[in-house]
Amino acid sequence: MSCKQLLLAICLCITGGLSGLWAQSQYVPLNTSTYDVINRLDIKYGQMIDQFHTSQKPYNRRSIAEFSATLEQQNLRNRDNRLDFDFDYLIKDNPDWQDSLRISYGPLAKVFYKYENALMSAEGEDFFIQANPVLDFRLGYELGSDQKVKLVNTRGASLRFDIKKRLGAYVYIGENQQLMFDYINRFRDQGQRDFMVGEGYYKEYRTTGTDYFTPRGYITANALDHIDFQFGYDKHFWGNGIRSLFLSDQSNAYLFFKMQTRFWKVSYTNLFTEFIHQYNRGADRLLDKKYGAFHHLNFHATNWLDIGLFEGIVMTRSDHFELQYLTPIIFYRAVEQDLGSPDNAFIGLDYKVNFFETAQIYGQFLIDEFNFTEIRARNGWWANKFAIQTGMKYIDAFGIPFLDLQVEHNVARPYVYTHSTPGQTALANYTHYNQSIAHPLGANFNEVLGIGRYRLSPQIGFELHYMWAKQGLDTANSHWGSSLFPETNANTVEQVYQNSTGQGDQNTIHHARGVIRYNPWHNLYLEVDLGWRRQISALTNQDFNDFYVMGGLRWNVGRRNYMF
């Protein structure tokens, strides 16, 4: 049985065979304002909310409504109109889980904007449905580029519905044309990995641009009031940082089946996926597949401490899912070893600490491979592969309301996320559609990120982003540990010992970006970006200095972040 057939069978059993279903809900798309609002309120509340776990994204709408209801009881309102605006945003964005929120501008309100978050809404005793247009249109200019005028043109629509609060669904379609900044094109075309950043298949548009279609969709169900099921095609993000070292939305969407169990202070997520293996663009054909199994256990240890355990497997089968990994409660590494140790296994730990109702410390620690003997020897053994994240968020910084700061440090040793699969061209590397499914830089890097945000008013805000990264690059004739695609074993690395982070051809990146944003209507944003990116490389002809500006509007769609 193929992975797709198996997951479809599971989904049909769930949605058709469970007679006692309870309320379910759809999920809020990633990179929308919901996540920034919840980040602030989570810190401001200062305590963990039993059934809400910020490290497992996306969030479902029912949980967000419960989260906002809990905070409403703490009398956080009426302190600042910007804070009230955030509370109202969560309420307005999830009307099916709130009391009467209808707004009326006359007779058309029965058809258009019955609720503020959707162009069209309809509901009855046994159903709820909303539909929205999607638009992201921006024009830009880049100094020194051969193609100076830049463009983002996205048109589409989204639809979500539920039937008797038992079965729900979400669909998003978007048609896109882009003429993007030169650094994005260079990142897209690096080496032989030709891809559209964060997307899948594309075709050329005006020589340097891309034209592509974005589909998303899934069905949801809930059993026993504590277990959610989801089957579809979308992305996930596990962690509390700007980046995730476990699982991020860096790559294209993928087929998945997810089971999320929540009770008491615990949330346990099982995720089974189908990925696309490394490929070269060319004639129409069936692309090779690979499969993943992941689980994440999150626990509110105290009112201020959140701890999570992560484990993942990328499988070397090109035509089927390994059924033994379907067991929802089991150590994947033990199963992988019993199978002959053919797959790429990962384990990890993450944490979050809230204190003083103004700050949060968070982090992740991922282990790919290691040997205690080699670690104690401090000899830089190539297979001691791990990645570490440490970060801090500081809201209302220095007593200034709505001045929010965040700093994050990420480091990944050489060869993390790579794997040796003899005769199969690194099939089990930690990638999908030619892109990392964790950090966009791959491995063998040190990185520092900083974000500053200030809300001048409920609708007007400013952001400043900064990234510094130092990475050791591979070349066509060397593999120092940055690329995730070469097969990696003791015979393919440059040296077995004396490996260190940043080895290889030195590449340093400085990237600063400022954003001005105006929010005149729910999920409608007018934005202007101004950016500078400096790349200094030991490789020939790889020094770049990019200046760019772009402005436009974004309506009912999350923001794309190209910070690399």
ChimeraX attribute file (.defattr): number of C-alpha atoms within 10 A of each C-alpha:
attribute: neighborCount
match mode: 1-to-1
recipient: residues
	/A:1	11
	/A:2	11
	/A:3	21
	/A:4	16
	/A:5	11
	/A:6	14
	/A:7	21
	/A:8	15
	/A:9	11
	/A:10	15
	/A:11	21
	/A:12	12
	/A:13	11
	/A:14	18
	/A:15	20
	/A:16	11
	/A:17	10
	/A:18	15
	/A:19	10
	/A:20	10
	/A:21	19
	/A:22	18
	/A:23	19
	/A:24	26
	/A:25	27
	/A:26	23
	/A:27	20
	/A:28	20
	/A:29	22
	/A:30	20
	/A:31	15
	/A:32	15
	/A:33	17
	/A:34	19
	/A:35	17
	/A:36	11
	/A:37	16
	/A:38	18
	/A:39	15
	/A:40	22
	/A:41	21
	/A:42	23
	/A:43	22
	/A:44	20
	/A:45	18
	/A:46	18
	/A:47	18
	/A:48	23
	/A:49	19
	/A:50	16
	/A:51	17
	/A:52	20
	/A:53	25
	/A:54	19
	/A:55	23
	/A:56	21
	/A:57	21
	/A:58	19
	/A:59	21
	/A:60	17
	/A:61	20
	/A:62	17
	/A:63	17
	/A:64	22
	/A:65	19
	/A:66	16
	/A:67	20
	/A:68	18
	/A:69	15
	/A:70	13
	/A:71	18
	/A:72	12
	/A:73	9
	/A:74	9
	/A:75	9
	/A:76	15
	/A:77	17
	/A:78	9
	/A:79	9
	/A:80	13
	/A:81	12
	/A:82	19
	/A:83	20
	/A:84	14
	/A:85	16
	/A:86	21
	/A:87	20
	/A:88	13
	/A:89	18
	/A:90	21
	/A:91	20
	/A:92	19
	/A:93	21
	/A:94	21
	/A:95	19
	/A:96	23
	/A:97	16
	/A:98	15
	/A:99	8
	/A:100	9
	/A:101	14
	/A:102	13
	/A:103	12
	/A:104	14
	/A:105	10
	/A:106	8
	/A:107	8
	/A:108	10
	/A:109	17
	/A:110	16
	/A:111	12
	/A:112	17
	/A:113	19
	/A:114	20
	/A:115	24
	/A:116	22
	/A:117	22
	/A:118	22
	/A:119	15
	/A:120	19
	/A:121	22
	/A:122	15
	/A:123	13
	/A:124	9
	/A:125	8
	/A:126	10
	/A:127	16
	/A:128	18
	/A:129	19
	/A:130	21
	/A:131	19
	/A:132	20
	/A:133	18
	/A:134	21
	/A:135	21
	/A:136	22
	/A:137	19
	/A:138	20
	/A:139	18
	/A:140	20
	/A:141	19
	/A:142	21
	/A:143	14
	/A:144	12
	/A:145	14
	/A:146	9
	/A:147	17
	/A:148	16
	/A:149	17
	/A:150	20
	/A:151	20
	/A:152	20
	/A:153	17
	/A:154	23
	/A:155	17
	/A:156	19
	/A:157	16
	/A:158	19
	/A:159	18
	/A:160	21
	/A:161	23
	/A:162	24
	/A:163	17
	/A:164	16
	/A:165	19
	/A:166	21
	/A:167	21
	/A:168	24
	/A:169	21
	/A:170	23
	/A:171	17
	/A:172	21
	/A:173	18
	/A:174	20
	/A:175	16
	/A:176	19
	/A:177	21
	/A:178	21
	/A:179	23
	/A:180	21
	/A:181	26
	/A:182	22
	/A:183	17
	/A:184	16
	/A:185	18
	/A:186	12
	/A:187	17
	/A:188	18
	/A:189	14
	/A:190	11
	/A:191	12
	/A:192	14
	/A:193	17
	/A:194	21
	/A:195	24
	/A:196	23
	/A:197	21
	/A:198	20
	/A:199	18
	/A:200	20
	/A:201	15
	/A:202	18
	/A:203	14
	/A:204	12
	/A:205	13
	/A:206	12
	/A:207	9
	/A:208	14
	/A:209	19
	/A:210	20
	/A:211	18
	/A:212	19
	/A:213	17
	/A:214	17
	/A:215	16
	/A:216	18
	/A:217	18
	/A:218	20
	/A:219	22
	/A:220	24
	/A:221	27
	/A:222	26
	/A:223	19
	/A:224	12
	/A:225	14
	/A:226	16
	/A:227	19
	/A:228	21
	/A:229	21
	/A:230	23
	/A:231	23
	/A:232	23
	/A:233	19
	/A:234	19
	/A:235	22
	/A:236	20
	/A:237	21
	/A:238	23
	/A:239	23
	/A:240	24
	/A:241	24
	/A:242	15
	/A:243	22
	/A:244	22
	/A:245	28
	/A:246	27
	/A:247	23
	/A:248	20
	/A:249	23
	/A:250	24
	/A:251	25
	/A:252	25
	/A:253	23
	/A:254	18
	/A:255	21
	/A:256	24
	/A:257	23
	/A:258	21
	/A:259	19
	/A:260	19
	/A:261	19
	/A:262	19
	/A:263	12
	/A:264	11
	/A:265	17
	/A:266	19
	/A:267	23
	/A:268	22
	/A:269	20
	/A:270	21
	/A:271	20
	/A:272	22
	/A:273	21
	/A:274	23
	/A:275	23
	/A:276	21
	/A:277	24
	/A:278	24
	/A:279	15
	/A:280	12
	/A:281	15
	/A:282	6
	/A:283	6
	/A:284	6
	/A:285	7
	/A:286	6
	/A:287	14
	/A:288	14
	/A:289	21
	/A:290	24
	/A:291	26
	/A:292	23
	/A:293	25
	/A:294	24
	/A:295	24
	/A:296	24
	/A:297	21
	/A:298	24
	/A:299	20
	/A:300	23
	/A:301	13
	/A:302	12
	/A:303	14
	/A:304	18
	/A:305	18
	/A:306	23
	/A:307	20
	/A:308	24
	/A:309	18
	/A:310	22
	/A:311	21
	/A:312	25
	/A:313	23
	/A:314	25
	/A:315	27
	/A:316	25
	/A:317	17
	/A:318	16
	/A:319	13
	/A:320	18
	/A:321	25
	/A:322	18
	/A:323	10
	/A:324	12
	/A:325	20
	/A:326	15
	/A:327	12
	/A:328	16
	/A:329	10
	/A:330	12
	/A:331	14
	/A:332	23
	/A:333	19
	/A:334	11
	/A:335	14
	/A:336	19
	/A:337	12
	/A:338	10
	/A:339	12
	/A:340	8
	/A:341	12
	/A:342	18
	/A:343	22
	/A:344	25
	/A:345	26
	/A:346	22
	/A:347	22
	/A:348	20
	/A:349	19
	/A:350	26
	/A:351	21
	/A:352	23
	/A:353	20
	/A:354	23
	/A:355	17
	/A:356	11
	/A:357	18
	/A:358	21
	/A:359	22
	/A:360	25
	/A:361	20
	/A:362	21
	/A:363	23
	/A:364	27
	/A:365	21
	/A:366	23
	/A:367	19
	/A:368	21
	/A:369	19
	/A:370	14
	/A:371	12
	/A:372	9
	/A:373	8
	/A:374	15
	/A:375	13
	/A:376	8
	/A:377	10
	/A:378	11
	/A:379	14
	/A:380	18
	/A:381	19
	/A:382	26
	/A:383	24
	/A:384	20
	/A:385	21
	/A:386	24
	/A:387	23
	/A:388	19
	/A:389	21
	/A:390	18
	/A:391	21
	/A:392	20
	/A:393	24
	/A:394	20
	/A:395	25
	/A:396	18
	/A:397	16
	/A:398	10
	/A:399	9
	/A:400	10
	/A:401	15
	/A:402	20
	/A:403	19
	/A:404	21
	/A:405	19
	/A:406	20
	/A:407	20
	/A:408	21
	/A:409	21
	/A:410	24
	/A:411	23
	/A:412	28
	/A:413	27
	/A:414	33
	/A:415	31
	/A:416	28
	/A:417	35
	/A:418	29
	/A:419	27
	/A:420	21
	/A:421	19
	/A:422	12
	/A:423	8
	/A:424	12
	/A:425	16
	/A:426	21
	/A:427	30
	/A:428	30
	/A:429	29
	/A:430	30
	/A:431	25
	/A:432	24
	/A:433	27
	/A:434	24
	/A:435	29
	/A:436	25
	/A:437	27
	/A:438	23
	/A:439	21
	/A:440	21
	/A:441	19
	/A:442	26
	/A:443	30
	/A:444	30
	/A:445	26
	/A:446	21
	/A:447	19
	/A:448	18
	/A:449	20
	/A:450	19
	/A:451	19
	/A:452	19
	/A:453	19
	/A:454	20
	/A:455	16
	/A:456	13
	/A:457	15
	/A:458	17
	/A:459	15
	/A:460	17
	/A:461	18
	/A:462	17
	/A:463	18
	/A:464	18
	/A:465	18
	/A:466	19
	/A:467	20
	/A:468	19
	/A:469	21
	/A:470	22
	/A:471	27
	/A:472	25
	/A:473	23
	/A:474	19
	/A:475	13
	/A:476	7
	/A:477	6
	/A:478	13
	/A:479	23
	/A:480	25
	/A:481	33
	/A:482	28
	/A:483	23
	/A:484	26
	/A:485	27
	/A:486	19
	/A:487	23
	/A:488	24
	/A:489	16
	/A:490	13
	/A:491	9
	/A:492	14
	/A:493	20
	/A:494	15
	/A:495	14
	/A:496	15
	/A:497	15
	/A:498	11
	/A:499	23
	/A:500	18
	/A:501	21
	/A:502	25
	/A:503	21
	/A:504	22
	/A:505	15
	/A:506	16
	/A:507	20
	/A:508	19
	/A:509	19
	/A:510	17
	/A:511	19
	/A:512	20
	/A:513	19
	/A:514	18
	/A:515	18
	/A:516	17
	/A:517	19
	/A:518	17
	/A:519	18
	/A:520	12
	/A:521	12
	/A:522	15
	/A:523	19
	/A:524	18
	/A:525	22
	/A:526	18
	/A:527	19
	/A:528	19
	/A:529	18
	/A:530	18
	/A:531	18
	/A:532	16
	/A:533	20
	/A:534	17
	/A:535	18
	/A:536	16
	/A:537	19
	/A:538	14
	/A:539	13
	/A:540	6
	/A:541	8
	/A:542	11
	/A:543	14
	/A:544	13
	/A:545	15
	/A:546	17
	/A:547	18
	/A:548	21
	/A:549	20
	/A:550	20
	/A:551	20
	/A:552	18
	/A:553	17
	/A:554	20
	/A:555	21
	/A:556	21
	/A:557	26
	/A:558	17
	/A:559	14
	/A:560	12
	/A:561	10
	/A:562	12
	/A:563	14
	/A:564	17
